[in-house]
Amino acid sequence: MHFAVALCAPRAILVIENDIDWLGPVATYGGGIAGQMVYEALGIKDRCGVSVAANHSHCAFPTSAQGSFLDAYVNRFIKGTGTTTAVDDFHVSSTSKLGKFDKAQWIDWTIPTLTGNLPFDPFA
């Protein structure tokens, strides 16, 4: 998953997941966070957001939990009217495996320091 997220750079990406075990929220969150670290190495961490929301039905968007994140991304990266997009968020239910998420079990590398300019940057 983190490869797919990282390949989107420098374009903006918002990873949205539901905290239902059989949907794979732990893998989605872990992959999203690892992908976000690639964005951070490029100096554009604010373009990669990860959000997992609990307590809603499958195929139902929880506006109260994730609507503000989606609005922020649409406003900044599609409409060009916003400035804030930092998202690293999860809302954990009492049955969630995300409450036990350990970044060190998923990511065994540190963020490198990259220099230079992005050859293609749609938001520069």
C-alpha positions as CSV (number, residue, x, y, z in Angstrom):
1,M,0.0,0.0,0.0
2,H,2.7,2.5,0.9
3,F,4.3,2.1,-2.6
4,A,0.9,3.0,-4.2
5,V,0.6,6.0,-1.9
6,A,4.2,7.1,-2.5
7,L,3.8,6.8,-6.3
8,C,1.2,9.5,-6.2
9,A,3.7,12.1,-5.1
10,P,3.9,15.0,-5.6
11,R,0.1,15.0,-6.2
12,A,-2.2,15.1,-3.1
13,I,-3.7,12.0,-1.7
14,L,-6.2,11.4,1.1
15,V,-6.4,7.8,2.3
16,I,-9.9,7.3,3.9
17,E,-10.8,4.0,5.6
18,N,-13.5,2.5,7.8
19,D,-12.5,0.8,11.0
20,I,-14.2,-2.6,10.2
21,D,-11.8,-5.5,10.7
22,W,-12.5,-7.3,7.5
23,L,-11.8,-4.2,5.4
24,G,-8.2,-4.0,6.6
25,P,-8.0,-0.7,8.5
26,V,-4.7,-1.6,10.2
27,A,-3.0,-2.3,6.8
28,T,-4.6,0.8,5.3
29,Y,-3.4,3.0,8.1
30,G,0.1,1.5,8.3
31,G,0.5,1.8,4.5
32,G,-0.9,5.3,4.5
33,I,1.5,6.4,7.3
34,A,4.5,4.8,5.6
35,G,3.5,6.6,2.3
36,Q,3.1,9.8,4.3
37,M,6.7,9.4,5.4
38,V,7.8,9.5,1.7
39,Y,5.9,12.7,1.3
40,E,7.6,14.1,4.4
41,A,11.0,13.2,2.8
42,L,10.0,15.2,-0.2
43,G,9.0,18.2,2.0
44,I,5.3,17.9,1.2
45,K,3.9,15.9,4.1
46,D,0.7,18.1,4.1
47,R,-0.3,16.6,0.7
48,C,-0.7,13.1,2.2
49,G,-3.5,12.5,4.7
50,V,-4.6,9.3,6.4
51,S,-7.9,9.0,8.2
52,V,-9.7,5.9,9.7
53,A,-13.1,6.4,11.2
54,A,-15.0,4.0,13.5
55,N,-18.6,3.3,14.0
56,H,-20.2,3.7,10.6
57,S,-21.5,1.3,8.0
58,H,-19.6,-0.2,5.1
59,C,-19.9,2.1,2.0
60,A,-21.2,5.0,4.1
61,F,-19.1,8.1,4.4
62,P,-19.0,9.5,7.9
63,T,-19.3,13.2,7.3
64,S,-19.0,14.1,11.0
65,A,-15.7,12.2,11.4
66,Q,-14.0,12.7,8.0
67,G,-15.9,15.4,6.2
68,S,-13.6,18.2,7.3
69,F,-10.6,16.4,6.0
70,L,-12.2,15.7,2.6
71,D,-13.4,19.4,2.4
72,A,-9.9,20.6,3.2
73,Y,-8.3,18.5,0.4
74,V,-11.0,19.4,-2.2
75,N,-10.6,23.1,-1.3
76,R,-6.8,23.2,-1.5
77,F,-6.0,20.7,-4.2
78,I,-9.0,20.9,-6.5
79,K,-10.5,24.4,-6.0
80,G,-7.2,26.0,-4.9
81,T,-8.9,28.0,-2.1
82,G,-7.6,26.4,1.1
83,T,-4.3,26.1,2.9
84,T,-4.6,23.5,5.7
85,T,-4.7,19.8,5.0
86,A,-2.6,18.1,7.7
87,V,-4.3,14.8,8.5
88,D,-2.9,11.9,10.5
89,D,-6.0,10.8,12.3
90,F,-7.9,7.8,13.4
91,H,-11.0,7.4,15.5
92,V,-10.8,4.2,17.4
93,S,-13.8,2.1,18.5
94,S,-13.6,-0.2,21.5
95,T,-13.2,-3.2,19.2
96,S,-10.6,-1.7,16.9
97,K,-7.2,-3.3,16.3
98,L,-5.9,0.2,15.5
99,G,-5.7,0.9,19.2
100,K,-2.7,-1.4,19.3
101,F,-1.1,0.0,16.1
102,D,2.7,0.0,16.6
103,K,4.5,2.1,13.9
104,A,7.8,0.3,14.6
105,Q,6.2,-3.1,13.6
106,W,5.3,-1.7,10.2
107,I,8.2,0.7,9.4
108,D,11.8,-0.3,9.9
109,W,13.3,2.7,8.2
110,T,13.8,6.4,8.9
111,I,12.8,9.3,6.8
112,P,15.7,10.2,4.5
113,T,16.7,13.8,3.8
114,L,16.1,14.4,0.1
115,T,17.3,17.5,-1.7
116,G,16.6,19.1,-5.0
117,N,13.5,20.0,-6.8
118,L,10.6,17.9,-7.8
119,P,10.6,17.6,-11.6
120,F,6.8,17.9,-11.7
121,D,5.0,19.8,-9.0
122,P,1.4,20.7,-9.7
123,F,1.1,22.8,-6.5
124,A,4.4,24.7,-6.5
